[in-house]
């Protein structure tokens, strides 16, 4: 049965905070509350709205109890800092899919007709925490946490699932095994494709002032005596940390905050001349015990979008979670952005880079741009918005982006697909 939004929804504002670490001079001395407030006000200013105009807030935060000063629900303080006290707020925690699901929840709120303007906002500090009974700005590295903390242990019931907690890499390891089995390429060819992907993503990040890591691998290769960047990527300087994934292909955790403003499409032009329309969205949740569950969730989400009558044949850009190398090719091929079984060639030929003809993650992706749990989905959508507006800066793609697919994943149990379209 085809389902459409009850009322069209548009994006009118976004934040553009950089992906950093708390020991970076730019964020030194700040707390997560200040980052949150900064992102919220930046998005409101971009949209041309005031705090009084916001009808509701949807807040994404995954690890607040571990990294936010042992505060179970910090929403009161967050709203106070952003000047939004008294507004209704919903807290979304769905691992790294939280930001994407918060966006979906905000769109649903507007589409229902109950709210006209809704803010989506998130914050996260995976590598730092606020010590107990200390002021919020006294951030410390997570290695000094007095109780052992790893996202995998918080995500999975290790008794039932028998999962060892290395969620960032082992859960996406299966992509490599599936790709080799399905398309008959060698492990060496897959390794080269993954290495080329990391090089392509870093080239985009190098041009993006908002990215965490901005030094191209080609430059690093030369510093270590390699003229060919792929020779460097295959070397001991970039070791394999699983059977298929190298260090350069693993997620980069950082601190981040982000915000997006959505509203009813019929009032969007009052606020923005570069309105982005929300065409459709779908999600799928599965368990890690399902064989190749990441791949299957991609298939489920794609099928749901197609069933809703959403055209996926004319996409100009794809933004996709790439916690490790395997996700990018699998999701791009499943959704039809790259030909099935040909994605590795596109990576090797540099065609998926920000200046290629089929760009994916021109901002740098999670392995160069950065990844901050619940805030990452919001910032990935923000990067899509900037590309569609033509405001992405040095990593801007070489064509007009009229239609974009944002695909997000969280914790190996939730995948989201969001289709956006420029209305200008």
C-alpha positions, 0 to 999 in steps of 0.5 A: 500500500502506497503511503505519502506524508499527510502534509509536505515537509521542508528543511529550512535551516541547518548548523555547520559546526566542525567535527573536532575533539575536546582537546582541539584548541577550537573546542578547548574549555567548552562543554557539551551544553555549549556545543548544543546551544551553538548548533541550535542557534546556528540552525535557527539563524540559518532558518531565520526563526527565533526560539519562540517559533520552534514548536517542538524539539527532537533530541538525539543523544546515545551515550549521555549517561556515560559521557554526559556527567551521569545524567540520565536525561539532560534535556532540561539543561539542554533546552535551557542553554538553547533558549527553548525552555518549556518546549515539548521535547522527545529524546531519541536513542537508537545508537548511531541511527539516532540522528536519522531517526530524530529527523524522521520523528521531526518530519512525522511531527510536522506531517501530522499537522500538529506542529509547524516548525520542529528542531532536530538537534543532537550532541555526543562526545564519544572520546570524552566524559564529564566526571561525577560531581564536576562542572560540565566544562571539565572534560576528561578523556574516556580512557580515564573513565572509572568504569570500563566503557565501550559502545559495543557493551552498551549496545548488545546483550552479550549473554544473549547475542554472544557479541564481543563488543567490537561493534565498530568493525566486526559488524561490518566485516561481513560486507567484505565476505558477502561482496567477494562471495556475490561478485567473485572478486579476489580479496586483493581486489577488494582490499585495493577497492577499500583502500581507494575508497579511503583515499577518495573520502580523505580527498573530500575531507581535505577540502572540507573545513568541517572535517576532522582529518584533512591531510590527504593520504597521498601527502602522508604516503610521500612523507613515508617514501611512497610515490604510489598512494595505494602502495602506502595504503597496503603497507605496514603503515596502514595495517589490517585490523580485521580480515578485510578492514584496514586502519584507514577504513575504520570509523573516526570518533569525535565530539560533535553537535548539530541541528536542523530545522524542518517545517510545513512546506506551505510556510517554508518560503517565508523563511528560506529561498533555498528550500529542501523538500523531504520526499520520503523516508523509510527504516528497517530494524533487524538483529545481528543474528540475521545473516548479513543483517546490514545488507538485508536492512539496506534491501528492506529500506530500498524496497519500502521506498520503492513501494511508496512510489519513490523514484531512486533512478535519478539520484545526483548524490548519495550520503551514506554511513561508512562506519567501515569500508564495506558499507559504502559499496554495499549501500550504493549498489543496493539502492541502485546508485552504483551498478550491482557488482561494479562499485569496486571499479568506481572506487578504484577509478576515483569516480566516487570522489567529491570531484567524480561523476558518481560522488558518495560522501563528498564531505569525507564520510565517517572515516575522515569527516568524523562520527559522533554517535547520535550527532553523526546522522544530523551532521550527515543530513546537514552535509547533504543540505549544504551540497544541495544548496551549493554551499559545501565549500571546497568539497562541493560536487561538480554538478547540481544536486537536485535529488539526494539519498541519505542512508544511515545505520546504527548499531547493526540493528537500524538502517534509515533511508531519506530522500531529499529534493531541492525546490529551487 
